[in-house]
Amino acid sequence: MEPKGKLSLAKATLVRKLHLKKHRDEFGLFIAEGNRVVEQILVNRRIAVEFVVVREDVEGRSISGLGSGSGSDSGSGSGSNSRLDSDSDSGSDTDIYEAGHSLFEELATTENPQNMFAVCRTPMPADAGELLKGDGVILALYQMSDPGNLGTILRSAAWFGTRGVFLSTGTVDLYNPKVVRSMAGSTGSLPVASGFLAIFLEQAKKAGWRIFLLDAGENSKQLSAIRPGKRSVLVLGSEAHGLPQPIKDAYTCVKIESAGDTPHVESLNASVSASIALYQLSGHLRDFGASRTK
């Protein structure tokens, strides 16, 4: 698939604006940067792609022959482009434009960009009430401020089959470029609702969901010892301040036990903790389903 032509001034201006949240909200668009990220979004077809921009000065001018996909999926580095295969359905109806080296570097959101980014349409947010109508695990995050952590956590949530995600007010923008890069192309794969955490947890409790707060406090139960059943909400607090005390007083706190004597390790990274907890809860859910069918 050949590029349609040079990126226009109007589109370049739009891309610049999308570096800021207020303009992402204004236009309902966001930037997905990185070869593997763009490729996966096109393959998944869960996100509408407005157009793709490729660097003009790369080897292999045909999009169908852009490299071997050896670049990292973080969106950094200047390796060869991933494949946008014109023989597949992934990019056949997507407009592709070229940008010269200087312009591409200016428009990219990373210091050492790869050779491709996409401008995508922001999905409609999920309704919190709809998340509570089925079974499974819901991940709720309170004022998560690190975009890399948020993206990695959401990627893990998608991998472990989480039913959906709830983001409290004060959480970093879901479509911050670093969040999108850290999700590695899984953007749009889960329904994401947002609002006030305390209200959502009250609604979840009334709807029969068990609520578990991931907290390393002395009074927290071992996560491996709980039996969550078929409806569980896992709640993580902000990296710096954790969860508000009134919420901790109202629900069950759980923690991940260490495997040995670790005096020099204070705690786990938020994304690592979330991944371990989601793995354990999703495993319990599978076991619950298996026991119900015997």
TARACOR-V712156 format. One record per residue. RES is the residue in one letter. PHI is phi in whole degrees, -180 to 180 (999 if undefined). PSI is psi as a letter, one per 30 degrees, with the letter a starting at -180 (999 if undefined). D_LAST is the distance of its C-alpha to the last C-alpha in Angstrom with 2 decimals. Layout:
BEGIN
{{RES PHI PSI D_LAST} {RES PHI PSI D_LAST}}
END
This chain:
BEGIN
{{M 999 k 51.77} {E -87 k 55.12} {P -59 k 55.76} {K -73 f 57.22} {G 156 a 60.07} {K -74 k 61.11} {L -65 k 59.32} {S -76 l 61.47} {L -61 e 63.05} {A -63 e 61.13} {K -70 e 57.75} {A -63 e 58.83} {T -63 e 59.84} {L -61 e 56.47} {V -60 e 54.65} {R -58 e 56.88} {K -64 e 56.04} {L -71 f 52.29} {H -69 f 52.69} {L -108 k 52.91} {K -59 e 50.17} {K -61 e 52.53} {H -82 e 53.16} {R -61 e 49.50} {D -68 e 48.92} {E -62 e 52.06} {F -95 f 51.25} {G 66 h 47.45} {L -134 l 47.51} {F -149 l 46.64} {I -102 k 47.33} {A -113 j 44.75} {E -115 k 46.55} {G 116 k 45.83} {N -59 e 45.37} {R -67 e 41.66} {V -62 e 40.99} {V -64 e 42.88} {E -58 e 41.45} {Q -68 e 37.84} {I -62 e 38.64} {L -66 e 40.22} {V -70 e 37.32} {N -67 e 34.67} {R 58 h 36.80} {R -96 f 35.38} {I -121 k 38.84} {A -77 k 42.04} {V -100 k 44.64} {E -73 e 48.23} {F -165 l 49.92} {V -117 k 49.83} {V -117 k 52.75} {V -119 l 53.51} {R -71 k 56.21} {E -71 e 59.24} {D -98 h 60.36} {V -104 l 57.40} {E -73 k 57.50} {G 86 i 56.16} {R -77 f 57.13} {S -77 k 54.62} {I -62 e 51.31} {S -69 f 49.42} {G -118 g 50.95} {L -82 i 50.63} {G 72 a 49.80} {S -109 g 46.79} {G 74 g 44.72} {S -82 f 45.57} {G -70 l 46.14} {S -71 l 43.88} {D -92 g 41.54} {S -87 f 43.16} {G 93 f 45.97} {S -104 l 48.71} {G 92 l 50.90} {S -122 h 53.06} {G -69 l 51.37} {S -69 l 51.25} {N -70 k 49.32} {S -68 l 45.80} {R -84 k 45.61} {L -108 j 45.60} {D -77 j 45.21} {S -71 f 47.13} {D -83 f 45.24} {S -99 l 41.96} {D -83 f 41.20} {S -61 e 41.05} {G -124 g 44.70} {S -67 f 46.39} {D -114 g 47.19} {T -107 k 47.94} {D -72 k 51.55} {I -123 k 52.56} {Y -125 l 55.75} {E -100 k 57.67} {A -131 k 59.16} {G -61 l 61.82} {H -54 e 61.20} {S -64 e 62.81} {L -66 e 61.23} {F -61 e 57.76} {E -61 e 58.10} {E -68 e 59.28} {L -82 f 56.43} {A -67 l 53.62} {T -100 f 51.83} {T -115 l 51.76} {E -71 e 54.72} {N -124 i 54.09} {P -71 l 52.26} {Q -75 a 50.76} {N -109 g 52.05} {M -157 k 49.93} {F -146 l 48.75} {A -126 k 47.50} {V -102 k 48.23} {C -120 l 45.08} {R -86 k 44.43} {T -68 k 42.63} {P -67 l 39.40} {M -67 k 39.14} {P -67 l 37.51} {A -77 l 34.18} {D -90 k 34.09} {A -59 e 32.60} {G -63 e 31.24} {E -67 e 29.36} {L -59 e 27.58} {L -87 g 26.12} {K -86 f 24.68} {G -115 a 21.41} {D -111 l 18.78} {G 127 a 19.15} {V -117 k 21.93} {I -109 k 25.56} {L -101 k 28.36} {A -117 k 31.51} {L -121 k 34.76} {Y -107 j 37.87} {Q 48 h 41.25} {M -69 k 40.26} {S -107 f 43.68} {D -90 j 43.38} {P -64 e 42.76} {G -65 e 41.60} {N -62 e 38.98} {L -60 e 37.79} {G -62 e 37.50} {T -66 e 35.63} {I -63 e 33.17} {L -67 e 32.54} {R -63 e 32.09} {S -64 e 29.41} {A -60 e 27.74} {A -66 e 27.63} {W -62 e 26.34} {F -90 g 23.36} {G 73 h 22.38} {T -60 k 23.80} {R -66 e 23.78} {G -179 l 27.49} {V -131 k 30.40} {F -118 k 32.83} {L -110 k 36.30} {S -74 l 38.63} {T -58 k 42.28} {G 91 f 44.28} {T -81 k 41.85} {V -57 l 43.52} {D -56 k 43.73} {L -59 f 40.60} {Y -109 g 42.99} {N -56 k 45.25} {P -53 e 45.99} {K -71 e 44.67} {V -61 e 41.35} {V -62 e 41.05} {R -63 e 42.03} {S -68 f 39.56} {M -77 f 36.72} {A 54 h 37.67} {G 91 f 37.19} {S -89 g 33.96} {T -55 k 36.06} {G 89 f 34.67} {S -81 f 31.10} {L -128 k 29.87} {P -70 k 30.97} {V -127 k 33.35} {A -110 l 34.69} {S -147 l 37.43} {G 156 a 39.20} {F -87 k 39.59} {L -61 e 36.78} {A -59 e 37.25} {I -66 e 36.97} {F -62 e 33.83} {L -66 e 32.09} {E -63 e 33.15} {Q -63 e 31.70} {A -64 e 28.39} {K -63 e 28.22} {K -64 f 29.04} {A -85 g 26.30} {G 93 g 23.64} {W -89 k 23.57} {R -88 k 23.71} {I -116 k 26.75} {F -125 k 27.40} {L -100 k 30.90} {L -81 j 31.49} {D -150 k 34.54} {A -88 g 35.96} {G -65 l 37.63} {E -62 e 37.92} {N -90 g 35.80} {S -75 k 32.84} {K -81 l 29.50} {Q -70 k 28.03} {L -59 e 25.69} {S -67 f 23.49} {A -93 f 23.02} {I -87 l 21.70} {R -122 j 18.20} {P -76 f 18.93} {G 81 a 15.92} {K -94 f 15.70} {R -134 j 19.49} {S -136 k 21.98} {V -112 k 25.64} {L -101 k 27.20} {V -116 k 30.97} {L -119 k 33.65} {G -93 l 37.31} {S -66 l 40.46} {E -62 e 41.48} {A -87 e 44.68} {H -122 f 43.94} {G 70 b 40.21} {L -107 l 38.97} {P -61 k 41.20} {Q -59 e 41.27} {P -58 e 40.46} {I -71 e 37.14} {K -64 e 36.42} {D -74 f 37.27} {A -92 f 34.93} {Y -135 l 31.60} {T -77 k 29.64} {C -95 k 31.28} {V -130 l 29.43} {K -140 l 30.95} {I -95 j 30.26} {E -78 k 31.46} {S -78 l 33.80} {A -88 f 33.17} {G -172 a 36.58} {D -80 j 40.08} {T -128 i 41.02} {P -67 f 44.24} {H -96 g 45.53} {V -115 j 42.52} {E -72 e 42.58} {S -164 l 39.43} {L -91 l 37.25} {N -58 k 38.22} {A -59 e 36.49} {S -70 e 34.89} {V -67 e 33.61} {S -59 e 32.19} {A -62 e 30.47} {S -64 e 28.93} {I -63 e 27.57} {A -65 e 26.18} {L -64 e 24.58} {Y -62 e 22.96} {Q -67 e 21.49} {L -67 e 20.36} {S -67 e 18.84} {G -66 e 16.93} {H -62 e 15.57} {L -65 e 14.65} {R -63 e 12.71} {D -63 e 10.88} {F -62 e 10.33} {G -64 e 9.02} {A -66 e 6.56} {S -68 f 5.43} {R -73 f 5.70} {T -93 f 3.82} {K -75 999 0.00}}
END
